[in-house]
Structures are given as C-alpha cells and as structure tokens.
Amino acid sequence: MIVAIDGPAGCGKSTVAKAVAKELGFYFLNTGSFYRAVTLAHIERGGDCHDKAACLETARSVSITVRDGDICLDGVDVEDRLHVPAVDMNASIVSSDPALRAVVTDMVRQVAGHMDIVTEGRDTTTVIFPDAQAKFYFDADLSVRAARRALQEGGGSDISEVERLIKARDENDKNKPVGALKAAPDAIIIDTSHLTIREVCEKVVSVVRSLQEGVHGEVIG
C-alpha cells in the first residue's frame, strides 16, 4: 500500500509522514530528498545548477538509496546536509528539468519496490505515485511554515528572510511545466496551520486504516 503526501515546504509533510509510517509499520520514503541529493551532489562537484545537461549527468551518475529513513548518496548518509541554504536555493532549479525528473522518478519507484510505504514530496500524488491508495495534500499559512522552517534550522534564522525564500520557492514549484505543486483531484486536503503533529497524524492514520478495512474515509477539510 502507498500512502502519498504532497504539499509546500513547512507544512509538516516529513514529520507527519515519518510518524505515520512508524505507527502503521510502513516504510518512510521522502521523494523530495532525492532531488535535494542530486542538487547536493552537483554543488559538491562544483557544478552550475542552471546547466540542465550537467545536472542530468549528475543524476544519472549517482546512486541514491534510503537507509533507516535517511537518504544516502553513493552509500554515504547525507540527510543532515539536504537542507543547507545552497540546496534550498537550487533544488527547485535542478528539479525543474523534465528529463532529470524522469530519472529521479525511476529511482524512487525502484526504492519503493513492493513495500508498504508512506511517501512525501511535491508531486508525489500527481506524478510519482498517481495510483497511490491514499493521497493527502497538506497546506499551512505562509507565516506558520516560515516559523517552522526557521525552528528546523536551529531557531537562529531571520524569519522574514525564511518567509521570502519559501514564498519564492512556492511560486517556482507551482509554475513548473512538469511536476508542478498542486493537489491531486482525489487527494484529501488538510490545513495543518493550527493542528499539532499528533492531530494531523491521527487524521491520516484514521483514513489509511479505514481503507485497509475496505471502508471509504471521508474527505477532511
């Protein structure tokens, strides 16, 4: 079974997906981290993230795997380096190339295999796993998302600057010709602005368990 979660940065996708996966006994898979890993690899090779051909070559030449929920690049755990500013600024640029997205989508599907998974990203329900049995789209107020991201970065970031960067990234992600950020028509939309992580998890787990029992869960506004 595939439980797929989409939504913009800072809406709680990763935290909730990990918690839901643990509670259900499913495997956690973060699709967005695959693009971040390619971006990190390209930056560390001294590459220009605006050079689509070079980025594509990097994507084709690296090995991305998942170990204990963490992304590994050529066998090395790089999870703690996927959200550095340079990657934040360039991941959307790198992931905008349709050819590169096709390469990464194949990687993700190969990793997913035949497991029960909870996966999240920005086009997880629309492109990577359009046939997922359970689809969710998380959203939250921009100010709330900025505060969450600043806290994730250690609490020392300028929230107004974080908010500006997230807003710019949202616009870029929503206007991509392929894999644009949007809610799938059959996704359950959850506004996480004023919900705790536990409350969001309970909503997701409730729907998934209803589906496992063959009962259709109601749409959660």
C-alpha positions as CSV (number, residue, x, y, z in Angstrom):
1,M,0.0,0.0,0.0
2,I,1.2,3.5,-0.8
3,V,0.3,6.5,1.3
4,A,1.4,9.6,-0.5
5,I,1.6,13.2,0.9
6,D,2.1,16.4,-1.1
7,G,2.3,20.0,-0.1
8,P,4.6,23.0,0.1
9,A,7.7,23.5,2.4
10,G,7.0,23.8,6.1
11,C,3.5,22.2,6.2
12,G,4.7,19.2,8.2
13,K,4.9,16.6,5.4
14,S,8.2,15.0,6.6
15,T,7.4,15.0,10.3
16,V,4.0,13.6,9.8
17,A,5.0,11.0,7.2
18,K,7.7,9.6,9.4
19,A,5.3,9.4,12.4
20,V,2.6,7.8,10.3
21,A,5.0,5.3,8.8
22,K,6.2,4.3,12.3
23,E,2.7,3.9,13.6
24,L,1.5,1.9,10.6
25,G,4.7,-0.2,10.4
26,F,5.2,1.2,6.8
27,Y,8.5,2.3,5.2
28,F,9.1,6.1,5.1
29,L,10.2,7.5,1.7
30,N,10.8,11.2,1.0
31,T,10.7,11.8,-2.7
32,G,11.8,15.5,-2.5
33,S,15.0,14.4,-0.8
34,F,16.1,12.6,-3.9
35,Y,16.1,15.9,-5.8
36,R,17.9,17.5,-2.9
37,A,20.5,14.7,-3.0
38,V,21.1,15.3,-6.7
39,T,21.4,19.0,-6.1
40,L,23.9,18.5,-3.2
41,A,26.0,16.1,-5.4
42,H,26.1,18.6,-8.2
43,I,27.0,21.5,-5.9
44,E,29.8,19.5,-4.3
45,R,31.1,18.6,-7.7
46,G,31.4,22.4,-8.4
47,G,28.6,22.2,-11.0
48,D,26.3,25.0,-12.2
49,C,22.7,24.2,-11.1
50,H,21.4,26.2,-14.1
51,D,23.2,23.8,-16.5
52,K,20.5,21.2,-17.2
53,A,22.7,18.9,-19.2
54,A,25.3,18.8,-16.4
55,C,22.7,18.3,-13.7
56,L,21.1,15.4,-15.7
57,E,24.6,13.8,-16.0
58,T,25.0,14.1,-12.2
59,A,21.6,12.5,-11.6
60,R,22.4,9.6,-13.9
61,S,25.8,9.0,-12.3
62,V,24.9,9.0,-8.6
63,S,23.4,6.2,-6.5
64,I,20.7,7.3,-4.1
65,T,19.4,4.8,-1.6
66,V,17.5,5.0,1.7
67,R,18.8,3.6,5.0
68,D,16.8,3.8,8.2
69,G,14.7,6.6,6.6
70,D,17.8,8.7,5.7
71,I,19.0,9.5,2.2
72,C,22.4,8.1,1.2
73,L,24.4,9.4,-1.7
74,D,26.8,6.8,-3.1
75,G,26.4,5.0,0.2
76,V,27.1,8.0,2.5
77,D,24.3,9.3,4.7
78,V,23.7,12.9,3.7
79,E,20.3,13.5,5.4
80,D,21.8,16.3,7.6
81,R,23.1,18.2,4.5
82,L,20.0,18.2,2.4
83,H,18.6,21.4,3.9
84,V,21.6,23.7,3.8
85,P,20.9,27.1,2.2
86,A,22.7,26.2,-1.1
87,V,20.5,23.2,-1.6
88,D,17.3,25.1,-0.6
89,M,18.1,27.7,-3.2
90,N,18.9,25.3,-6.0
91,A,16.8,22.2,-5.6
92,S,13.8,23.7,-7.4
93,I,16.0,24.8,-10.3
94,V,17.6,21.3,-10.6
95,S,14.2,19.5,-10.3
96,S,12.6,21.7,-13.0
97,D,14.1,19.6,-15.8
98,P,11.6,17.0,-17.1
99,A,14.4,14.7,-18.2
100,L,16.0,14.8,-14.7
101,R,12.6,14.3,-13.1
102,A,12.1,11.1,-15.1
103,V,15.5,9.8,-13.9
104,V,14.6,10.6,-10.3
105,T,11.1,9.1,-10.6
106,D,12.6,5.8,-11.7
107,M,15.0,5.9,-8.7
108,V,12.1,6.5,-6.3
109,R,9.9,3.7,-7.8
110,Q,12.8,1.3,-7.7
111,V,13.4,2.0,-4.0
112,A,9.7,1.7,-3.2
113,G,9.5,-1.7,-4.8
114,H,6.7,-3.8,-3.4
115,M,6.8,-2.4,0.1
116,D,4.1,-0.7,2.1
117,I,5.3,2.9,2.2
118,V,4.4,6.4,3.4
119,T,6.0,8.9,0.9
120,E,6.0,12.6,0.6
121,G,7.2,15.3,-1.8
122,R,5.8,18.0,-4.1
123,D,4.4,15.8,-6.9
124,T,4.1,12.5,-5.1
125,T,0.4,12.1,-5.6
126,T,0.2,13.6,-9.1
127,V,3.3,12.2,-10.9
128,I,5.4,9.7,-9.0
129,F,2.6,7.6,-7.4
130,P,-0.6,8.7,-9.2
131,D,-2.2,5.3,-8.3
132,A,-1.4,5.6,-4.5
133,Q,-4.3,4.1,-2.5
134,A,-4.2,7.1,0.0
135,K,-3.4,10.6,-1.1
136,F,-3.1,13.7,1.0
137,Y,-2.3,17.4,0.4
138,F,-1.0,19.4,3.3
139,D,-1.0,23.2,3.4
140,A,-0.5,25.9,6.1
141,D,-0.3,29.7,6.3
142,L,3.0,31.1,4.9
143,S,3.9,32.7,8.3
144,V,3.4,29.4,10.1
145,R,5.5,27.5,7.6
146,A,8.3,30.0,7.8
147,A,8.4,29.8,11.6
148,R,8.5,26.0,11.4
149,R,11.4,26.0,8.9
150,A,13.3,28.6,11.0
151,L,12.9,26.3,14.0
152,Q,14.0,23.4,12.0
153,E,17.2,25.3,11.1
154,G,18.0,25.9,14.7
155,G,15.9,28.9,15.6
156,G,18.6,31.4,14.6
157,S,17.3,32.3,11.1
158,D,15.7,35.6,10.2
159,I,12.0,34.5,9.9
160,S,11.2,37.3,7.4
161,E,14.0,36.0,5.1
162,V,12.9,32.4,5.5
163,E,9.4,33.5,4.6
164,R,10.6,35.3,1.5
165,L,12.6,32.2,0.4
166,I,9.6,29.9,0.9
167,K,7.3,32.2,-1.0
168,A,9.7,32.4,-3.9
169,R,10.1,28.6,-3.9
170,D,6.3,28.1,-3.8
171,E,5.9,30.3,-6.9
172,N,8.6,28.3,-8.7
173,D,7.2,25.0,-7.7
174,K,3.7,25.9,-8.7
175,N,4.8,27.1,-12.1
176,K,6.9,24.1,-13.2
177,P,6.0,22.7,-16.6
178,V,6.3,19.2,-15.2
179,G,5.6,18.1,-11.6
180,A,4.1,21.4,-10.5
181,L,3.0,21.7,-6.9
182,K,-0.8,21.1,-6.8
183,A,-3.3,18.9,-5.1
184,A,-4.4,15.8,-6.9
185,P,-8.1,15.8,-7.6
186,D,-8.7,12.8,-5.3
187,A,-6.3,14.0,-2.5
188,I,-7.6,14.6,1.0
189,I,-6.6,18.2,1.8
190,I,-5.5,19.0,5.4
191,D,-4.7,22.5,6.6
192,T,-2.0,22.0,9.3
193,S,-1.7,25.6,10.4
194,H,-3.4,25.2,13.7
195,L,-3.1,21.4,14.2
196,T,-0.5,19.6,16.2
197,I,1.7,16.9,14.6
198,R,-0.3,14.3,16.6
199,E,-3.6,15.6,15.4
200,V,-2.5,15.5,11.8
201,C,-1.1,12.0,12.2
202,E,-4.4,10.8,13.7
203,K,-6.3,12.1,10.7
204,V,-4.0,10.4,8.2
205,V,-3.9,7.1,10.2
206,S,-7.6,7.0,10.5
207,V,-8.1,7.3,6.8
208,V,-5.5,4.7,6.0
209,R,-6.9,2.2,8.5
210,S,-10.4,2.7,7.1
211,L,-9.0,2.0,3.6
212,Q,-7.3,-1.1,4.9
213,E,-10.6,-2.3,6.3
214,G,-12.3,-1.6,2.9
215,V,-14.2,1.4,4.3
216,H,-14.0,4.8,2.4
217,G,-12.7,7.6,4.6
218,E,-14.4,10.9,4.4
219,V,-12.7,14.0,3.0
220,I,-11.1,16.1,5.7
221,G,-11.5,19.8,5.2
